[in-house]
Amino acid sequence: MTKLSRILLIMLSVGAFLADVHAQVKKEISPGKGGIIEVVNRYGKVEVTAVKSLGDDTVKPQLIATGKFAIAENEISIADTRIEIKPANRNNRVDVSITVPERASVNITTLDGEVRVIGDLADISVTTETGTIAADIPTYNVRYSLNWRESRPRYLSDFELEKVKEGSAGRFSIKGKYKSESPALAGKTKSDPSASAGGQTVEPETTERNGTPPDGEPKNKDQKPNTVSLDFTTDRGIVLINVPPTEVMSDLRERPLTDAAKSIIRSGDTLLMDAIRRASPKYFGDYTRSLPPYRREPGIRVLPSAVDVKGSNIKTASVRVTDMQNRAIPALTADDFEATESGESREVLSARPTTAPVNLVMLVDVSGSVENYVTFIRKAARAFVMTADPNDKISIILFNEDVKELTGFSTDRRKLSESLDTFDAGGATAYYDALGFTITDVLRPFRGERTAIVVLSDGDDNRSFLPFDSLMGSIEESGALIYPLYVPTSLIAAAANDPATAVDPLRSRYLSNDLTSKADAEGKRLAEVSGGVYYPITQLSQIQTAYDDIVLQLRTSYLVTFRSEISTADGKPSPRLKIRTKRPETFVQIRSVTTGQ
């Protein structure tokens, strides 16, 4: 590199740094008279957060504007409590974050930018064309007016809203009031960490330390509770009330429950049930009222045995060892492991690969995207059946807009193979529902055993009741390894058709063989959360290679036998037990612990 090149590189680096510094602007806003703050940001996002004052420290409204490039002073106009963003270049999208005191009022206008409003505000007025409006508010006393000017309503709420009313010229509205049945919890928004913990509702104290009632709740019988008023108007946007945008399902239309959704409700998985309730409150209510009271399955309580004599208690841990790419590591021996209890070293007696069979679910996408390529799907699914270990039990589940259990668990490869000739393809894709059904219904009887799900799909969902994020907790709890094997539909089409006879031969040769970025990101996350491996397919020859690798991954678990001085119930790993390997950058997951060798 020449001296001039070095100088130019330094100048560019300094310029990039200064641009980044000036790409964020902070300003204080005058509270003004009436406490109404008006925000106009036609080409960016707007987020408003209400913050509670502490003691005599009154919260002062503050604005933070963030742009891709430097923001000039004249691009942010502040006149009293009216804020307008006027970017000189529309390519420099400016996003605005505003902090206001509780019980303030805001009036927000955007075009296609998302609007988020969080906290205890008095009045929230939003006007947008296609931007999402997401409100995270206390629900002790809510008045709402939701209006769509150019489309049918698309909305999601954590509480039931009034029925949609159709007006003239294709306009729709939902208007009504809502009061929470739990005043103590109503003052907490979804973003408040005290509102939930680990998916379990935490009831806050009904009074604060100074003896005053929580926010929103009247201090005496004659005092009316604080009201939050929502006035949302959009052309074609989505409205969310107390539902995070990451928890929105693919299809917002309320519709009858599928068999998969009903099965998930019957499972009693509260997180997944809540997601279905939000997606289809009417049908959810009708179905749950028809069910008998939910009863937990009976179980046997295993009491801890008496503490064993020092050095005489031998235990065996079932473990899985992976590298930084979450891939299983084979060919380990006892010399590669070390065990500690409460930080004290324990003798590792042996380590051997586990030979226990795996309960495998083959989850096959038969939606409309592969309707013309059924022969390929049958061939690909049959190849996995024939590749899996002969001792593994396999169940084949098909999914489109609903699920169908093609076969129960079986080791009869001929029976499994023949079953693949009995289905057709077509319809929408409820992939997330199929995963939820598999975890809560198909694999439920095998909790504690080795289980895995192999998915053959393009990874895209357009019809599930469940949003993707709602699945994560249930997947972790199930212990099932997930191996997403995502094949772009265009790749299948290119293989099924002769490019020379296509309408556009050149285009057929260069069809995009890429997965959507959304499917790719979700495939990686499914594998990471479950402990499986993600296989994005770019060439059809990679499918069989992936099958061979999955079989290898499933066979790469270990039974590590060691001397223990901690007495616990069988199958319950002590939090004081740690098993590691001596190899760098490896991770050990303890799946279960039993007494004896």
HELIX and SHEET records of a PDB file:
HELIX    1   1 LYS A    3  HIS A   22  1                                  20    
HELIX    2   2 GLU A   73  GLU A   75  5                                   3    
HELIX    3   3 SER A  168  GLY A  170  5                                   3    
HELIX    4   4 PRO A  183  ALA A  186  1                                   4    
HELIX    5   5 PRO A  193  ALA A  195  5                                   3    
HELIX    6   6 PRO A  245  GLU A  247  5                                   3    
HELIX    7   7 ASP A  259  SER A  267  1                                   9    
HELIX    8   8 THR A  270  ALA A  279  1                                  10    
HELIX    9   9 PRO A  281  ARG A  289  1                                   9    
HELIX   10  10 ALA A  334  ASP A  336  5                                   3    
HELIX   11  11 GLY A  368  TYR A  373  5                                   6    
HELIX   12  12 VAL A  374  THR A  387  1                                  14    
HELIX   13  13 ARG A  413  SER A  419  1                                   7    
HELIX   14  14 TYR A  431  PHE A  437  1                                   7    
HELIX   15  15 THR A  438  VAL A  442  3                                   5    
HELIX   16  16 ARG A  444  PHE A  446  5                                   3    
HELIX   17  17 PHE A  468  LEU A  471  5                                   4    
HELIX   18  18 MET A  472  SER A  478  1                                   7    
HELIX   19  19 THR A  489  ALA A  496  1                                   8    
HELIX   20  20 PRO A  499  THR A  501  5                                   3    
HELIX   21  21 PRO A  505  ARG A  509  1                                   5    
HELIX   22  22 SER A  517  SER A  530  1                                  14    
HELIX   23  23 SER A  541  ARG A  555  1                                  15    
SHEET    1   A 8 GLN A  24  GLU A  28  0                                        
SHEET    2   A 8 GLN A  62  GLY A  67 -1                                        
SHEET    3   A 8 VAL A  94  PRO A 101 -1                                        
SHEET    4   A 8 VAL A  46  VAL A  51  1                                        
SHEET    5   A 8 VAL A 115  ILE A 118  1                                        
SHEET    6   A 8 ILE A 133  ASP A 136  1                                        
SHEET    7   A 8 VAL A 239  ILE A 241  1                                        
SHEET    8   A 8 TYR A 155  SER A 157  1                                        
SHEET    1   B 9 ILE A  76  ALA A  79  0                                        
SHEET    2   B 9 ARG A  82  ILE A  85 -1                                        
SHEET    3   B 9 ILE A  36  VAL A  40  1                                        
SHEET    4   B 9 SER A 105  THR A 109  1                                        
SHEET    5   B 9 ASP A 123  THR A 128  1                                        
SHEET    6   B 9 VAL A 228  THR A 234  1                                        
SHEET    7   B 9 VAL A 142  TRP A 148  1                                        
SHEET    8   B 9 PHE A 172  TYR A 178 -1                                        
SHEET    9   B 9 LYS A 165  GLU A 166 -1                                        
SHEET    1   C 2 SER A 196  ALA A 197  0                                        
SHEET    2   C 2 GLN A 200  THR A 201 -1                                        
SHEET    1   D 4 VAL A 348  PRO A 353  0                                        
SHEET    2   D 4 TYR A 558  SER A 564 -1                                        
SHEET    3   D 4 ASN A 313  THR A 322 -1                                        
SHEET    4   D 4 PHE A 587  THR A 595 -1                                        
SHEET    1   E 3 GLU A 344  ARG A 346  0                                        
SHEET    2   E 3 PHE A 337  GLU A 341 -1                                        
SHEET    3   E 3 LEU A 577  THR A 581 -1                                        
SHEET    1   F 6 VAL A 403  SER A 410  0                                        
SHEET    2   F 6 LYS A 393  PHE A 399 -1                                        
SHEET    3   F 6 ASN A 359  ASP A 365  1                                        
SHEET    4   F 6 THR A 451  SER A 457  1                                        
SHEET    5   F 6 LEU A 481  TYR A 486  1                                        
SHEET    6   F 6 TYR A 535  PRO A 536  1                                        
END                                                                             
